[in-house]
């Protein structure tokens, strides 16, 4: 499966033209996620099932027939439409809150179309836990901003946010595709807040 981020004019009929263009290319549209609508334009993420999958350059060329359409990124995804990885994550945390933050790191990439994630000690910058795809992070820029942030360093796109009460920062990354959108940042922030509450509640019960 592929994720394709498309910027297009926000007017009737354009979305249908983009969908038809994908169909002509042999792609099956599994899901469309609206990221923003403002200034007369829209940004949508398409999840495609595509046996022959095309690259970003070919997609740009083929979709150029639709006036005003831009491809902002193309990248592989494991997120299956109809599946809610955030609900699955919260269910696992609720059943084993002692491993809340390990579970969070392992599941975080699938929440926002990332490739890997790490938990970083907010004081020392040391990696406490990494998902199975995570490489070494030595030499990366400051990973522990005070507020949730989405930023890019060269080809690497990052989201970093504090995990309050745990002394950690969660960092999610992808090297393929576009920078993280504000909608993706907001989603991971909400999930982290709930995970933190579940972990704190479990700790309080244990002390009691």
JOQUIRA-V576297 format. One line per field, one symbol per residue. ss: DSSP state (H for helix, E for strand, L for the rest). A space follows every 50 residues. Layout:
ss=???
//
This chain:
ss=LEEEEEEEELLLLHHHHHHHHHHHLLLEEEEEEEEEEELLEEEEEEEEEL LLLLLHHHHHHHHLLLLLLEEEEEEELLLLLLLLHHHHHHHHHHHLHHHH HHHHHHHHHHHLLLLEEEEEELLLLLEEEELLLLLLLLLLLLLLLLLLEE EEELLEEEEEEEELLLLEEEEEEELLLLLLLHHHHHHHHHHHHHHHHHHH HHHHHHHL
//
